[in-house]
Amino acid sequence: MRIAVVALGKIGLPLAVQFAASGHDVVGVDVNAEVVRLVNSATEPFPGEAGLQEKLTELVPTGRLRATTDYGDAVPGADAVVIVVPLFVDDATWEPDFAWMDAATRSLAEHLTPGTLVSYETTLPVGTTRKRWKPILEEVSGLREGEDFDLVFSPERVLTGRVFADLRKYPKLVGALSAAGAEKARDFYESVLQFDDRGDLPRPNGVWDLGSAEAAELAKLAETTYRDVNIGLANQFALFASDNGIDVHQVIEACNSQPYSHIHRPGIAVGGHCIPVYPRLYLSTDPDAEIVRTARLLNASMPARLVEQAASLLGSLDGLQAVVLGAAYRGGVKETAFSGVFATVEALRAHGSTVRVHDPLYSDDELRALGFEPYAMGGPVDLVVVQADHSVYRELTAAELPGIRLLVDGRNITDAAAWRGTPRIVVGMGAHDQLAGRA
């Protein structure tokens, strides 16, 4: 097949590589000329994706995979076009901002030719495929969906850093606007993906047709919103436990020993492109979902809550030297999308602290570009907040942070024994244990 992939980001490029590695001719489209140049030179544009560089080195010289900025070079005559353009959410209104996706859809439609399968993999509010993309595609192209081309929604379900493994591990969900479109989508994805055997699933791993685009849209929103709500519940328990001298981590471990309990881990922040964003996409079409809204607001409030707790214990943070450990939204990933670092730094500054940020994955210049003053280990500090669970922070000791008066461990990763004698707050632990530096 000839396949076009629109947007060569951290999901789109691995998808394009996967399709090419399965024996198809793939053209990737991206508005960033530098990304296109790097792909065509068989160089990964971003680090950290397992196996990506090796596959680029193998595929690009064969001609199976190339990149372009020109939709007219990639879309005409394609058997399938897969779109993974980012969808943003307005921070103030929580409403989706379709600007980039609208532009990409119109550019695609200008070059769409009969017989093409169009598949959106970007997570969408329920109803978007049918009510937004179909009319735009038909209006601009002059073609009719279901007759001249087929339109489906098939959400990406992978994590950056392990995309190729996740593509094999999880069923590929598809939802079409017609039975013929569903069959075409199933045939397409079965030809570009390979699946691991999963004895734990109710049916064989592979392509799962959910019967409609709306069902597939809801499935992606539901599986991610579940995680945000679950973390919100864990954080609620953690706040109560902290006020009542209880170790919530021990409680959660005990609860999850029973097969019907799957409580997630509490923490200072929920970051990344997915979990903080998709509940808001869900709320855009179900505004009465108060459980979703409450969990999202609680999770967003955790950085300020922990900083407030630190201020209460120290009396004041005004004039103190504070360090936030971790700019990334999660350990081992060089990505700051919706990272808790921003709210944590903002809360510390609001209390009058001078704030610096440390992250082993970022250079000093990169941290400054994010708006932070970098911190070098060994420099004087009064207050330290662990925001990301990078592995190097697990072995951290007070000796590396001269003058530290309080450690706020927002991820429960530091060793209590190493901090004996130093005041320490751990999310979800009773204050009498924290201040003594005990587990």
C-alpha positions as CSV (number, residue, x, y, z in Angstrom):
1,M,0.0,0.0,0.0
2,R,0.9,3.7,-0.3
3,I,0.3,5.4,3.0
4,A,0.5,9.0,4.1
5,V,1.0,10.0,7.8
6,V,0.1,13.5,8.7
7,A,2.2,15.0,11.6
8,L,5.6,13.4,12.4
9,G,5.6,13.9,16.1
10,K,6.3,11.5,18.9
11,I,3.4,9.3,17.9
12,G,3.1,10.0,14.2
13,L,6.7,9.3,13.3
14,P,6.8,5.9,15.0
15,L,3.5,5.0,13.3
16,A,5.0,5.9,9.9
17,V,8.1,3.8,10.7
18,Q,5.8,0.9,11.8
19,F,3.8,1.0,8.6
20,A,7.0,1.1,6.5
21,A,8.6,-1.7,8.5
22,S,5.5,-3.8,7.7
23,G,6.3,-3.5,4.0
24,H,4.4,-0.5,2.8
25,D,5.5,2.8,1.1
26,V,5.0,5.6,3.5
27,V,5.2,9.4,3.1
28,G,5.1,11.5,6.2
29,V,3.8,15.1,6.1
30,D,4.9,17.7,8.6
31,V,4.8,21.5,8.7
32,N,8.3,21.6,10.4
33,A,10.9,21.6,7.6
34,E,13.6,20.7,10.1
35,V,11.7,17.5,11.2
36,V,11.3,16.6,7.5
37,R,15.1,17.2,6.9
38,L,16.1,15.0,9.8
39,V,13.7,12.2,8.8
40,N,15.0,12.2,5.3
41,S,18.5,12.0,6.6
42,A,17.5,9.0,8.7
43,T,18.0,10.9,12.0
44,E,15.5,10.8,14.8
45,P,14.2,14.4,15.5
46,F,13.6,13.7,19.2
47,P,15.4,11.3,21.6
48,G,14.0,8.6,23.8
49,E,11.9,6.5,21.6
50,A,13.1,2.9,21.9
51,G,14.1,1.4,18.5
52,L,13.2,4.5,16.4
53,Q,16.8,5.5,15.3
54,E,17.6,1.9,14.3
55,K,14.4,1.6,12.2
56,L,15.0,4.9,10.5
57,T,18.5,3.9,9.7
58,E,17.1,0.7,8.1
59,L,14.1,2.1,6.3
60,V,14.9,5.5,4.9
61,P,17.8,4.4,2.6
62,T,15.4,1.7,1.0
63,G,12.9,4.4,0.0
64,R,10.1,2.8,2.0
65,L,9.9,5.9,4.2
66,R,10.3,9.6,3.4
67,A,9.0,12.9,4.6
68,T,7.7,16.1,3.0
69,T,6.1,19.4,3.9
70,D,3.8,19.1,0.8
71,Y,0.4,17.5,1.2
72,G,0.2,17.4,-2.6
73,D,3.2,15.1,-2.6
74,A,1.9,12.7,0.0
75,V,-1.9,12.5,-0.2
76,P,-3.0,12.0,-3.9
77,G,-3.2,8.3,-4.7
78,A,-2.7,7.1,-1.1
79,D,-4.5,4.0,-0.1
80,A,-4.7,5.3,3.5
81,V,-4.1,8.7,5.2
82,V,-3.5,8.6,9.0
83,I,-3.7,11.9,10.9
84,V,-2.0,12.4,14.2
85,V,-2.1,16.2,14.4
86,P,-2.2,17.6,18.0
87,L,-5.5,18.8,19.5
88,F,-5.0,21.5,22.1
89,V,-7.3,22.5,25.0
90,D,-7.8,26.1,26.2
91,D,-6.5,26.3,29.8
92,A,-9.1,28.9,30.8
93,T,-12.2,27.5,29.2
94,W,-11.3,23.8,28.9
95,E,-12.7,23.9,25.3
96,P,-10.8,22.1,22.5
97,D,-8.9,24.3,20.1
98,F,-9.2,22.7,16.6
99,A,-7.1,25.2,14.8
100,W,-4.2,22.9,13.8
101,M,-6.5,19.9,13.1
102,D,-8.9,22.0,11.0
103,A,-6.0,23.3,8.9
104,A,-4.5,19.8,8.4
105,T,-7.9,18.4,7.5
106,R,-8.5,21.1,4.9
107,S,-5.0,20.6,3.4
108,L,-5.6,16.9,3.3
109,A,-9.0,17.4,1.7
110,E,-7.6,19.6,-1.1
111,H,-5.6,16.6,-2.3
112,L,-7.9,13.7,-1.4
113,T,-8.5,11.2,-4.2
114,P,-11.2,8.5,-4.5
115,G,-10.6,5.2,-2.9
116,T,-8.7,6.5,0.1
117,L,-9.2,5.5,3.8
118,V,-8.9,8.5,6.1
119,S,-8.1,7.5,9.7
120,Y,-7.9,10.0,12.6
121,E,-5.8,8.8,15.5
122,T,-5.7,12.0,17.5
123,T,-7.9,11.8,20.6
124,L,-11.2,13.7,20.0
125,P,-14.4,14.7,21.7
126,V,-17.2,12.3,21.0
127,G,-18.9,13.1,17.7
128,T,-16.0,15.0,16.1
129,T,-15.3,12.5,13.4
130,R,-18.8,12.4,12.1
131,K,-19.9,16.0,12.7
132,R,-16.7,17.9,12.1
133,W,-14.2,16.0,9.9
134,K,-16.7,14.4,7.5
135,P,-18.3,17.8,6.5
136,I,-15.0,19.5,6.0
137,L,-13.5,16.6,4.0
138,E,-16.6,16.5,1.8
139,E,-16.9,20.2,1.3
140,V,-13.2,20.8,0.4
141,S,-12.6,17.7,-1.7
142,G,-16.0,17.5,-3.5
143,L,-16.0,13.8,-2.7
144,R,-18.6,11.9,-0.6
145,E,-17.8,9.8,2.4
146,G,-18.9,6.2,2.1
147,E,-18.9,6.4,-1.7
148,D,-15.6,8.1,-2.7
149,F,-13.6,7.7,0.5
150,D,-14.0,6.1,3.9
151,L,-13.6,7.9,7.2
152,V,-12.8,6.2,10.5
153,F,-11.6,7.0,14.0
154,S,-8.8,4.8,15.5
155,P,-7.3,6.2,18.7
156,E,-3.6,5.9,19.4
157,R,-3.1,3.9,22.7
158,V,0.6,4.1,23.2
159,L,3.1,5.8,25.5
160,T,6.1,7.8,24.2
161,G,9.3,5.9,24.8
162,R,7.7,2.5,24.1
163,V,5.5,3.0,21.1
164,F,6.5,0.0,19.1
165,A,6.0,-2.4,22.1
166,D,2.6,-0.8,22.9
167,L,1.5,-1.2,19.2
168,R,1.9,-4.9,19.6
169,K,0.5,-5.2,23.1
170,Y,-2.9,-3.4,22.9
171,P,-5.8,-4.1,20.6
172,K,-6.3,-1.6,17.8
173,L,-9.7,0.0,18.2
174,V,-11.5,1.2,15.1
175,G,-14.9,3.0,14.6
176,A,-16.2,3.8,11.2
177,L,-19.2,5.7,9.7
178,S,-20.2,2.6,7.6
179,A,-19.9,-1.1,7.6
180,A,-17.7,-0.9,4.4
181,G,-15.5,1.7,6.1
182,A,-15.1,-0.6,9.1
183,E,-14.0,-3.5,7.0
184,K,-11.5,-1.3,5.1
185,A,-10.1,0.0,8.4
186,R,-9.8,-3.5,9.8
187,D,-8.0,-4.8,6.6
188,F,-5.7,-1.7,6.7
189,Y,-4.6,-2.0,10.4
190,E,-4.2,-5.8,10.2
191,S,-1.7,-5.2,7.3
192,V,0.4,-2.6,9.2
193,L,0.4,-3.9,12.7
194,Q,1.4,-7.1,14.4
195,F,0.0,-8.2,17.8
196,D,1.2,-10.1,20.8
197,D,-0.8,-13.1,22.1
198,R,-2.8,-11.9,25.1
199,G,-4.5,-14.7,27.1
200,D,-5.9,-12.1,29.5
201,L,-8.2,-10.5,26.9
202,P,-11.9,-11.5,26.4
203,R,-11.2,-12.0,22.6
204,P,-8.0,-12.4,20.5
205,N,-5.7,-9.4,20.4
206,G,-5.8,-7.5,17.1
207,V,-8.1,-5.0,15.4
208,W,-11.4,-4.5,17.4
209,D,-14.3,-2.9,15.6
210,L,-16.4,-0.9,18.1
211,G,-19.3,-0.4,15.7
212,S,-19.2,3.4,15.3
213,A,-16.8,6.3,15.4
214,E,-18.5,7.6,18.5
215,A,-17.9,4.4,20.4
216,A,-14.2,4.5,19.5
217,E,-13.9,8.1,20.5
218,L,-15.5,7.4,23.8
219,A,-13.3,4.4,24.4
220,K,-10.1,6.5,24.3
221,L,-11.6,9.2,26.4
222,A,-13.0,6.7,28.9
223,E,-9.8,4.7,29.4
224,T,-7.8,7.9,30.1
225,T,-10.4,9.7,32.1
226,Y,-10.6,6.6,34.3
227,R,-6.9,7.1,35.2
228,D,-7.4,10.8,36.1
229,V,-10.4,10.0,38.3
230,N,-8.6,7.1,39.9
231,I,-5.6,9.3,40.7
232,G,-7.9,12.0,42.0
233,L,-9.4,9.4,44.4
234,A,-5.9,8.3,45.5
235,N,-5.0,12.0,46.1
236,Q,-8.2,12.5,48.1
237,F,-7.2,9.5,50.3
238,A,-3.7,10.8,50.5
239,L,-4.8,14.2,51.8
240,F,-7.0,12.6,54.4
241,A,-4.3,10.2,55.5
242,S,-1.7,12.9,55.8
243,D,-4.0,14.9,58.1
244,N,-4.7,11.8,60.3
245,G,-1.2,10.2,60.7
246,I,-1.8,7.4,58.2
247,D,0.5,6.0,55.5
248,V,-1.8,5.9,52.5
249,H,0.8,4.0,50.4
250,Q,0.6,1.1,52.9
251,V,-3.2,1.4,52.8
252,I,-3.3,1.3,49.0
253,E,-1.0,-1.7,48.9
254,A,-3.3,-3.5,51.2
255,C,-6.5,-2.6,49.2
256,N,-5.0,-3.7,45.9
257,S,-4.2,-7.1,47.4
258,Q,-7.9,-7.8,46.8
259,P,-8.7,-8.3,43.0
260,Y,-11.5,-5.8,42.8
261,S,-9.4,-2.8,44.0
262,H,-7.1,-1.0,41.6
263,I,-6.3,2.3,43.4
264,H,-3.6,4.3,41.6
265,R,-0.7,6.1,43.2
266,P,-1.2,9.6,44.6
267,G,1.3,12.3,43.6
268,I,2.1,16.0,43.3
269,A,1.0,16.2,39.7
270,V,-0.6,14.5,36.7
271,G,1.2,15.5,33.5
272,G,1.7,14.5,29.9
273,H,-0.3,15.0,26.7
274,C,-3.1,12.6,27.7
275,I,-4.3,12.3,31.3
276,P,-4.7,16.0,32.1
277,V,-6.2,16.8,28.7
278,Y,-8.6,14.1,27.7
279,P,-10.9,14.5,30.7
280,R,-11.4,18.1,29.6
281,L,-12.2,16.8,26.0
282,Y,-14.8,14.5,27.6
283,L,-16.3,17.3,29.6
284,S,-16.7,19.4,26.4
285,T,-19.5,17.1,25.4
286,D,-20.7,15.9,28.8
287,P,-20.5,19.0,31.0
288,D,-22.6,17.5,33.8
289,A,-19.9,14.8,34.6
290,E,-19.1,16.3,38.0
291,I,-17.0,13.3,39.1
292,V,-14.7,13.9,36.2
293,R,-14.5,17.7,36.8
294,T,-13.9,17.3,40.6
295,A,-11.0,14.8,40.0
296,R,-9.4,17.0,37.4
297,L,-9.6,20.1,39.7
298,L,-8.2,18.1,42.7
299,N,-5.3,16.7,40.7
300,A,-4.5,20.2,39.3
301,S,-4.5,21.6,42.9
302,M,-1.9,19.1,44.3
303,P,1.2,21.2,43.7
304,A,-0.2,24.2,45.5
305,R,-1.5,22.0,48.3
306,L,1.9,20.5,49.0
307,V,3.6,23.9,48.8
308,E,1.0,25.3,51.3
309,Q,1.8,22.4,53.6
310,A,5.5,23.2,53.4
311,A,4.8,26.8,54.2
312,S,2.7,25.8,57.2
313,L,5.5,23.6,58.6
314,L,8.3,26.1,58.0
315,G,6.2,29.1,59.1
316,S,7.0,31.0,55.8
317,L,8.7,30.4,52.5
318,D,9.3,34.1,51.9
319,G,13.0,34.7,50.9
320,L,13.8,31.0,51.0
321,Q,15.9,29.3,48.3
322,A,13.7,26.5,46.8
323,V,14.6,23.8,44.3
324,V,12.2,21.8,42.3
325,L,13.6,18.4,41.2
326,G,12.3,17.4,37.8
327,A,11.0,19.5,34.9
328,A,9.7,16.5,33.1
329,Y,6.1,15.4,33.7
330,R,7.3,11.8,34.6
331,G,10.5,10.1,35.3
332,G,12.8,9.1,32.4
333,V,10.9,11.1,29.8
334,K,12.2,14.3,28.4
335,E,8.8,16.0,28.0
336,T,7.2,18.9,29.9
337,A,3.7,18.7,28.5
338,F,1.4,19.8,31.4
339,S,4.2,19.0,33.8
340,G,3.7,19.7,37.5
341,V,6.9,21.8,37.5
342,F,5.0,24.8,36.2
343,A,2.4,24.9,39.0
344,T,4.9,24.0,41.6
345,V,7.3,26.8,40.6
346,E,4.3,29.2,40.4
347,A,3.1,28.2,43.9
348,L,6.6,28.6,45.4
349,R,7.1,32.0,43.8
350,A,3.7,33.1,45.1
351,H,5.0,32.4,48.6
352,G,8.0,34.6,48.1
353,S,10.6,31.9,47.4
354,T,13.5,32.1,44.9
355,V,13.1,29.0,42.8
356,R,15.5,27.0,40.8
357,V,14.9,23.8,38.8
358,H,17.0,20.7,38.3
359,D,16.5,17.9,35.8
360,P,19.1,15.4,34.6
361,L,17.5,15.2,31.1
362,Y,17.7,19.0,30.5
363,S,20.7,21.3,29.9
364,D,20.9,24.6,31.7
365,D,20.0,26.4,28.5
366,E,17.0,24.2,28.0
367,L,15.8,24.9,31.5
368,R,16.2,28.6,30.9
369,A,14.2,28.3,27.7
370,L,11.4,26.9,29.8
371,G,11.5,29.9,32.0
372,F,13.5,28.4,34.9
373,E,16.8,29.2,36.6
374,P,18.8,26.0,36.7
375,Y,20.1,24.4,39.9
376,A,23.3,22.5,40.2
377,M,23.5,19.8,42.9
378,G,25.6,20.9,45.8
379,G,24.3,24.5,45.8
380,P,22.8,25.9,48.9
381,V,19.0,25.4,49.4
382,D,16.4,25.7,52.0
383,L,13.5,23.7,50.5
384,V,13.4,20.9,47.9
385,V,10.4,19.6,46.1
386,V,10.6,16.3,44.2
387,Q,8.3,16.8,41.3
388,A,9.4,14.0,38.8
389,D,10.3,10.5,39.8
390,H,13.6,10.3,37.9
391,S,15.7,7.4,39.1
392,V,18.6,9.5,40.2
393,Y,16.4,11.2,42.9
394,R,15.8,7.8,44.6
395,E,19.3,7.8,46.0
396,L,19.2,11.5,47.0
397,T,20.6,12.5,50.4
398,A,20.7,15.7,52.4
399,A,24.5,15.9,51.9
400,E,23.9,16.7,48.3
401,L,21.6,19.6,49.2
402,P,23.5,21.8,51.7
403,G,21.4,23.7,54.2
404,I,18.2,21.9,53.4
405,R,15.5,22.5,56.0
406,L,12.6,20.6,54.4
407,L,12.2,17.9,51.7
408,V,8.8,17.6,50.0
409,D,8.7,14.3,48.2
410,G,5.8,14.5,45.8
411,R,6.4,11.1,44.3
412,N,7.2,8.9,47.4
413,I,10.6,7.8,45.9
414,T,13.2,9.0,48.5
415,D,14.6,6.7,51.1
416,A,13.3,7.5,54.6
417,A,16.4,6.1,56.2
418,A,18.6,8.4,54.1
419,W,16.7,11.4,55.4
420,R,16.5,10.6,59.1
421,G,16.9,13.8,61.1
422,T,15.8,16.0,58.2
423,P,12.2,17.2,58.1
424,R,10.4,15.5,55.2
425,I,6.9,15.7,53.7
426,V,5.8,12.7,51.6
427,V,2.4,12.9,49.8
428,G,0.0,10.7,51.7
429,M,2.0,10.2,54.9
430,G,1.1,11.4,58.4
431,A,3.1,14.5,59.5
432,H,4.4,12.8,62.6
433,D,6.3,10.4,60.4
434,Q,7.4,13.0,57.9
435,L,9.0,15.4,60.3
436,A,10.9,12.7,62.1
437,G,12.3,11.5,58.7
438,R,10.8,8.1,59.3
439,A,9.0,5.9,56.8
